[in-house]
Amino acid sequence: MSATIVRPFEQADHSEWRRPWTAYLNFYKATVSEEVYETTWRRLFSDGEFEPKGLLAIIDEKPIGLVHYPITAAAGRL
């Protein structure tokens, strides 16, 4: 088996991001509007201090997973 590559999202990853996120929402019987999809994708590339970011896991050039993670201020530090 090839090595797993984990890297930040790229703009070209939009369909590979949307497909598993939609599957996740469907599993939990949840939906979001097109505006939420568009806004979330845009925010993943924003430079704002507390904007979310994301990573894509790839094996053999095929995306196999993703993660969204928040950027938060560290507790106990100024």
Beta strands, then each sheet from edge to edge (+ up, - down):
strand 1: 5-8
strand 2: 53-59
strand 3: 62-69
sheet 1: 1+ 2- 3+
end
